[in-house]
Amino acid sequence: MTQQHSTRRRILVGGLSAMTTLLLPAVARAQATGYPNKPIRLIVPFAAGSATDTIGRIFGQKITEYLGQPVIIDNRPGANGTIAALAVAKAPADGYTLLLGTNTTNSAIRSMMKNVPFDPEKDFAPISFLGVLPQIVCVSASSPHRTLAELFAYAKANPEKLSYAWPNTVSKFATEMMAAMAGIKLFGVPYKSSPQALTDLLSGQVEMYISDPVVATPHIRSGKVRALAMTSSFRSALHPTVPTVAEAGNLPGYDILGIFATFAPTGTPRDIILKLNETIRRASADPDVKSKFEAMSLETQIGSPEQTADRFKVETERWTKYAGVAGIVPE
């Protein structure tokens, strides 16, 4: 090859390379313009009937209406949410596989597990924060403990005899942090799903369960479950007569909320992320969606992708602190 031909070849390759770089944003725009042209899979890290599942189905139904393609809810419970999160982390970054993330999957997982099979920050592209949800300290209606103070008194006199169910990180952290602040020791029993935990509370297999309102409220209203306290720093409009843990247990500063957000695999085109964010924003403002979330005590807090990323950095720090207070160590 002559020097002249070599020079021309370098110029041609360089020009093609530059054109490719310039065309990338256009390709991304083209992808977003035709998106979606097939069903979207929303992977949920907890079982059907849980609060996470309910939130996903409410949003999914409305997103289906707006985008014209079905949103398929894919429940993959187990392993502290890592089964679901890993599936999304490894999925193609094309906007057709999304994660309904929570405290468990995206902010507290490293405080629970030594070997996390994905990177909560690097493997996901935030789409939107969704909202926060207080939890309810529950016992069965047949329990001798009518107040949180009575439950604390029994637990102090009987260390590690009072059992509690925990199907997710929020439930475990909320219980262990409450126990640490109250100076009591409880016996934890892990569950795969919230409905399973509630079933065993009703049958007397476990004595206490900090549950999400979606699972607990029907049983509270039927008189089968007694609500002792809310884990939030404020009383819930759904159960206005139920005191907070801070009030009922004399534990100032106690405040635990479940959090929810949507994520895509890292590398998903920016235009697709923004299209999904805008669709979620529209859905959250829909009167039907708002009424359903109000009925389950979810406070919607929609944010931009950047705000969602910042929020989860703060939440990761917060849940790491909770783990320290509660004495939880990764296993």
C-alpha distance (Angstrom), angle and dihedral (degrees) to the residues before:
residue distance angle dihedral
M1 . . .
T2 3.81 . .
Q3 3.80 121.3 .
Q4 3.82 88.7 -113.4
H5 3.83 92.0 54.1
S6 3.82 90.5 46.4
T7 3.79 91.8 51.9
R8 3.82 91.4 48.7
R9 3.81 90.4 49.5
R10 3.81 92.2 52.1
I11 3.79 90.7 49.0
L12 3.83 91.1 48.9
V13 3.83 93.7 48.0
G14 3.79 91.2 45.6
G15 3.78 91.3 49.4
L16 3.79 92.7 49.6
S17 3.78 90.1 47.9
A18 3.79 91.4 51.7
M19 3.82 91.1 47.9
T20 3.81 90.4 50.9
T21 3.80 90.4 52.1
L22 3.80 91.3 49.6
L23 3.79 91.7 47.5
L24 3.84 95.7 52.0
P25 3.84 95.2 83.5
A26 3.81 88.5 47.3
V27 3.81 90.3 51.7
A28 3.81 90.0 50.5
R29 3.81 90.0 49.5
A30 3.78 90.3 49.7
Q31 3.80 90.2 51.0
A32 3.80 91.7 51.0
T33 3.81 93.2 44.6
G34 3.80 91.1 58.9
Y35 3.80 93.8 38.6
P36 2.93 124.9 149.9
N37 3.79 107.6 24.5
K38 3.81 96.3 149.3
P39 3.84 138.0 29.6
I40 3.81 119.4 -60.1
R41 3.80 118.2 -135.2
L42 3.82 115.9 -143.2
I43 3.79 108.7 -165.0
V44 3.81 114.0 -151.1
P45 3.84 118.6 -161.9
F46 3.81 94.4 -147.8
A47 3.78 137.5 57.7
A48 3.78 128.5 -85.8
G49 3.79 111.5 -81.8
S50 3.81 95.2 35.2
A51 3.80 122.5 118.2
T52 3.82 90.7 -108.0
D53 3.80 90.4 53.0
T54 3.81 92.6 47.1
I55 3.82 92.4 49.9
G56 3.80 90.2 49.1
R57 3.81 92.8 50.5
I58 3.82 93.7 48.0
F59 3.80 92.8 50.0
G60 3.81 92.1 38.7
Q61 3.80 93.6 55.7
K62 3.80 92.3 51.5
I63 3.83 94.2 43.8
T64 3.81 87.7 52.2
E65 3.80 89.2 56.5
Y66 3.80 93.6 48.2
L67 3.81 99.9 42.8
G68 3.80 99.1 35.0
Q69 3.81 94.9 -129.2
P70 3.82 126.1 97.7
V71 3.79 118.8 -103.7
I72 3.81 106.3 -142.6
I73 3.80 115.5 -152.6
D74 3.80 109.6 -140.2
N75 3.84 111.7 -169.2
R76 3.81 112.6 -156.5
P77 3.82 107.2 168.2
G78 3.78 126.3 176.9
A79 3.81 143.2 68.5
N80 3.82 93.9 56.3
G81 3.78 91.6 -61.3
T82 3.81 94.4 -56.8
I83 3.81 94.6 118.2
A84 3.80 91.0 60.9
A85 3.79 96.1 38.8
L86 3.79 93.9 48.8
A87 3.80 91.0 50.7
V88 3.81 89.7 56.9
A89 3.80 94.3 42.2
K90 3.82 89.6 56.2
A91 3.81 96.2 41.6
P92 3.82 123.4 105.0
A93 3.82 111.2 -84.1
D94 3.80 93.8 -122.6
G95 3.81 103.2 111.6
Y96 3.80 95.3 -105.0
T97 3.81 97.4 101.3
L98 3.81 117.1 53.2
L99 3.80 136.1 171.3
L100 3.78 127.3 -134.5
G101 3.78 94.2 -146.5
T102 3.79 128.1 -161.3
N103 3.80 141.2 177.0
T104 3.79 86.8 -77.8
T105 3.79 99.5 55.1
N106 3.79 102.6 32.5
S107 3.80 111.6 25.0
A108 3.83 113.4 17.8
I109 3.80 103.5 31.9
R110 3.82 95.4 98.6
S111 3.79 89.2 53.4
M112 3.82 88.3 55.9
M113 3.80 103.9 39.4
K114 3.80 133.9 39.8
N115 3.80 94.4 -155.8
V116 3.79 111.0 42.3
P117 3.83 109.8 -177.8
F118 3.80 94.1 -145.1
D119 3.80 139.5 34.6
P120 3.84 109.6 -108.6
E121 3.82 91.8 -153.2
K122 3.81 105.2 33.5
D123 3.80 101.3 38.4
F124 3.81 98.4 54.6
A125 3.79 136.4 60.6
P126 3.82 109.9 -148.2
I127 3.80 115.0 -127.8
S128 3.80 104.7 176.4
F129 3.77 142.2 -27.2
L130 3.82 108.3 -120.1
G131 3.78 110.0 -169.8
V132 3.79 152.3 -74.3
L133 3.79 130.9 -90.9
P134 3.83 129.9 -163.5
Q135 3.81 118.6 -138.0
I136 3.83 129.7 -136.0
V137 3.82 127.5 -128.9
C138 3.81 102.9 -134.7
V139 3.80 139.2 -173.3
S140 3.79 127.7 174.1
A141 3.79 118.7 -92.0
S142 3.82 88.6 -111.4
S143 3.81 93.0 57.3
P144 3.81 116.1 117.1
H145 3.83 88.9 -138.0
R146 3.78 108.3 92.3
T147 3.79 96.9 169.0
L148 3.79 136.6 29.5
A149 3.81 89.4 -114.5
E150 3.82 89.9 57.5
L151 3.80 91.0 49.2
F152 3.83 90.7 50.4
A153 3.81 91.0 49.5
Y154 3.81 91.7 52.6
A155 3.81 92.3 46.3
K156 3.81 92.1 50.5
A157 3.81 90.7 52.3
N158 3.83 92.1 44.1
P159 3.83 110.3 37.4
E160 3.84 114.9 -154.9
K161 3.82 92.7 -4.5
L162 3.78 96.3 103.0
S163 3.82 108.1 81.2
Y164 3.78 126.3 -151.1
A165 3.80 133.4 -170.1
W166 3.79 123.1 -128.7
P167 3.83 122.0 -178.0
N168 3.81 96.2 166.8
T169 3.79 144.0 19.2
V170 3.80 95.3 -94.9
S171 3.79 91.6 55.7
K172 3.82 93.9 45.9
F173 3.81 95.7 45.0
A174 3.81 92.6 43.6
T175 3.81 91.5 52.1
E176 3.79 97.9 42.5
M177 3.80 92.9 44.7
M178 3.80 90.2 50.2
A179 3.82 90.3 48.5
A180 3.81 92.7 48.4
M181 3.80 92.6 49.6
A182 3.83 91.3 46.4
G183 3.83 93.5 46.5
I184 3.80 95.3 -120.8
K185 3.81 134.5 124.8
L186 3.80 121.8 -137.1
F187 3.80 135.0 -176.1
G188 3.82 114.0 -117.9
V189 3.80 124.3 -147.9
P190 3.83 116.3 -167.3
Y191 3.81 121.4 -138.6
K192 3.78 133.6 -171.3
S193 3.81 94.9 -135.4
S194 3.80 142.7 17.3
P195 3.84 94.9 -120.4
Q196 3.83 89.7 54.2
A197 3.79 91.2 51.1
L198 3.80 91.8 49.5
T199 3.81 91.5 48.7
D200 3.80 91.0 54.9
L201 3.80 91.3 46.6
L202 3.81 89.1 55.6
S203 3.81 92.2 48.2
G204 3.80 93.4 48.0
Q205 3.82 96.2 -112.7
V206 3.82 88.5 125.5
E207 3.81 127.9 22.1
M208 3.80 103.4 -145.5
Y209 3.78 138.3 23.0
I210 3.80 131.0 -179.8
S211 3.79 98.5 -145.2
D212 3.77 137.9 -178.5
P213 3.83 113.3 -107.9
V214 3.81 93.8 -115.5
V215 3.80 92.1 65.3
A216 3.80 98.8 33.1
T217 3.83 105.5 40.4
P218 3.85 99.0 72.6
H219 3.82 89.7 52.3
I220 3.81 92.5 45.0
R221 3.79 89.8 52.8
S222 3.80 92.4 46.7
G223 3.80 90.1 53.0
K224 3.82 95.2 -116.7
V225 3.82 94.3 110.2
R226 3.80 129.2 45.2
A227 3.80 116.5 -144.8
L228 3.81 110.8 -144.9
A229 3.80 102.0 175.9
M230 3.82 147.8 -18.2
T231 3.81 118.4 -115.7
S232 3.81 93.5 -141.3
S233 3.80 125.3 90.7
F234 3.82 88.4 -116.9
R235 3.79 134.2 53.6
S236 3.80 115.8 -103.3
A237 3.80 121.8 -115.8
L238 3.81 85.9 -141.2
H239 3.83 91.6 60.7
P240 3.82 105.3 17.9
T241 3.81 95.4 168.4
V242 3.81 93.8 54.8
P243 3.83 110.9 95.9
T244 3.80 124.1 -137.6
V245 3.81 121.1 -103.0
A246 3.80 87.4 -111.8
E247 3.82 89.8 57.2
A248 3.80 101.4 36.8
G249 3.79 96.2 40.4
N250 3.80 98.3 33.9
L251 3.81 89.7 -121.2
P252 3.83 107.1 141.7
G253 3.79 113.2 -158.3
Y254 3.80 96.4 24.7
D255 3.82 107.8 138.1
I256 3.83 125.6 150.9
L257 3.80 125.6 169.5
G258 3.77 133.4 176.3
I259 3.82 112.3 -124.4
F260 3.81 130.6 -155.9
A261 3.81 135.4 -166.0
T262 3.78 141.3 154.6
F263 3.81 124.8 -114.5
A264 3.80 138.1 -178.6
P265 3.80 128.3 -160.0
T266 3.80 113.5 -80.2
G267 3.80 110.5 -93.3
T268 3.80 95.6 40.9
P269 3.83 107.2 145.3
R270 3.79 113.2 -93.3
D271 3.81 93.3 -127.4
I272 3.80 91.0 56.7
I273 3.82 90.9 49.2
L274 3.81 90.3 51.3
K275 3.81 92.4 46.3
L276 3.81 90.5 53.0
N277 3.80 91.3 45.5
E278 3.79 92.0 52.9
T279 3.83 91.1 46.9
I280 3.82 91.4 51.4
R281 3.80 89.3 47.9
R282 3.80 90.1 53.5
A283 3.80 91.7 46.8
S284 3.81 93.2 51.5
A285 3.81 90.4 55.1
D286 3.81 93.7 51.8
P287 3.85 110.3 113.0
D288 3.82 92.5 -134.5
V289 3.81 92.1 51.7
K290 3.80 92.2 45.2
S291 3.81 92.5 51.8
K292 3.82 92.0 49.1
F293 3.79 92.5 50.5
E294 3.80 92.5 45.9
A295 3.82 88.2 53.4
M296 3.80 90.0 57.9
S297 3.85 96.6 40.8
L298 3.81 94.4 -112.1
E299 3.79 112.4 151.2
T300 3.79 106.2 -152.6
Q301 3.81 115.7 -138.1
I302 3.80 109.0 175.6
G303 3.80 115.5 -169.7
S304 3.79 141.9 173.7
P305 3.82 120.1 -94.8
E306 3.81 89.2 -101.4
Q307 3.81 92.9 49.2
T308 3.79 89.5 48.9
A309 3.81 91.8 52.5
D310 3.82 90.7 49.1
R311 3.80 91.6 46.9
F312 3.79 92.6 54.1
K313 3.80 92.0 49.3
V314 3.81 87.5 56.8
E315 3.81 91.7 43.7
T316 3.80 91.7 51.1
E317 3.81 89.7 54.9
R318 3.81 90.5 45.9
W319 3.80 95.2 50.6
T320 3.79 91.6 45.4
K321 3.80 86.7 55.9
Y322 3.82 90.6 47.8
A323 3.81 89.4 53.1
G324 3.78 89.9 53.9
V325 3.80 93.3 49.9
A326 3.81 91.9 46.0
G327 3.81 93.9 45.6
I328 3.82 92.1 -122.0
V329 3.80 115.0 158.2
P330 3.82 126.7 -170.9
E331 3.79 114.5 -97.6
